[in-house]
């Protein structure tokens, strides 16, 4: 499961485990900015990994330059290109590891484009010949908030990219 952060992974992991699915986490988030935010989220995922005892494959690369090149014009569907970048790498990695499928914790957030993530996930699954597991994890979003507080996980205030950070700051003014 691609994990954008520890908080978004909580409910999907619980849901998948309840169905008997063994979950291996995958960290690949070159979109997260600034570096301090990237480190906070990575450290929080590592804390959750230790607390819950699951495996995580890490591609630990703060990739702002590559992210900006991939996104191009930030006003032209940047989120879709960001989803595609991360799900492409997730599907590729899951296939190389010989796993049965892949999914993403992005599917838990009511702030993300569920339909686009689902479509891109299916496309990347076809591209890499590995099934994309689609579940509407949004039903458990609110349940994960108190759990993340109980576990002492870092709670971010924006999706992670430089553009969403700027939008958040502009709204505060």
N, C-alpha and C positions, 0 to 999 in steps of 0.2 A: 504494500500500500504506500503510494506516494504520500508523504506527510509534510504538509506545509508548515505545521507547528504542532506542538504537543497537545494544545487544547482541542484543536479540530480533530485530532486522532482519537480522542477519548471515546466518544459514542460509536464511531465506526468500528473500533477495535472490540468494544463490548458486544455490539450487534453481531459482528462476524464470529467472535468466539462463541456466542450463544448458539450459533448455527453449526458449530464444530469446525469452523475454518481456522486453520493455523495461519497467523498473520506475521509477515516479516515487513518491518518498516523500511522505507526508502527516503533518504534525505537528499534532495536535489532542488535547491531554491536560489538560483543565481539572481533572481529578481529582488531579493530582500535588500533593503537599503535603509539607513547607512550600515557600515560594518558593525557598529555597536548593537544595532537591532538584529542583524544577522547572528551575531554571537549569542545574544540573549535567547533567541529562538532555538538555536542549535543546542545550547546548554540546557534549556528546558526540556527538549526532546530527550537528551541524554539522561536527565533526571527521571523522566517518565520511564525510559527504558530500564533503568536500574530498579525503580519501584515495582514495575509490573513484570520484569524479567522476560522481555521479548528481544528478538534480534533486530538490528537496524543495519542496513547497508548505507554507507555515507559516501556521497560525492561532495566533499567539503571544499567548496570553491566559491569565494565571494566574487561573483562574475558580473559586476556592474557594466563593464565595457561591452561584454558579449551580449548581455541582456538588452542594453540600449540599441545595439546593432540589430538584434533580432526583432525588437519592437518597432523600430523605424519611427514613423509619425505617431506620437502618443495619442493623437486625437482620432486615429483611424483603427478602431478595434484592437487596441493594445492588449486588452485582457485575453482576447481569443488567441492572439499570438503567444502570449505568456502561457496560457493553458497548454497550447500545442507543444511549446518548447519543453515544458516539464513532463507532460504525458508521453511525448515521444521518447524521452530518455528513460522514463519509467518502464514503458513497454519493452524497449530495447534491452534494458537491464534485466527485467523479469524473464524475458526469453533466454538471454544468455545464462541465467542462473538455473534454467530448467524448471521454473515455477509453472503452476497450472493456470495462472491468470494474474491480473493486476487491477487495482482500483486507486482511488485517491480520496484523501480526507477533505479535499475541496468540496466534495458532495454534501458536506454537513452544513455549510455556511449559507444562511439565507441572504447573504450579501454578494454571493457569487452567482454567475449565470449557469444554473443547473442544466438547462437544455443544451447550451453550448459545450459544457464540460462532458455531458453524456455523448454528444455527437463526436466531439474530438476524441474522446476515449475509444469509441467504437472504431473510428478511422485509424487511430494509432494501433489498436489491436489487430486490425486487418493488415496494416502495413508491416507489422512485426510478427504476424501469425501467432498471436496469443490472445485469448479472450479477455475482454474488458468486463469486469464485474460492476454492474450498475445497481445501486440501491439508493433510495431517497433517504439519506441519513439525516436530513433536515429535521425530521420528527424528534430527534434526540438532541438538537442544538441547545435548547434551554436547560436540559438535564445535565449537560456537560459543564455549564458555568459554575454551579456550586461545587461540583466534583473537582474542577481545576483549582478552585480556591482551597478546598480541603487538602489537596495534594501539594499546595504551595507552588504551583506552576506559574511561570511568567505569562501574563495576559497582555497581549499586544492591543494597540489602539487603531490599527489600520491593516490593510491586506499585506503590505510589505514593500511595495515598489515605491520608488522615488516620486512617482506621479500621484499615487494615493496618499502619500505622506503630505505632499504639497496641498492637495485638495482638503485634507483634514485640517491642516493649519489655516488655510484660507477660510474655512467654515467657522473656526474658532474666533476669528477677528470680527 
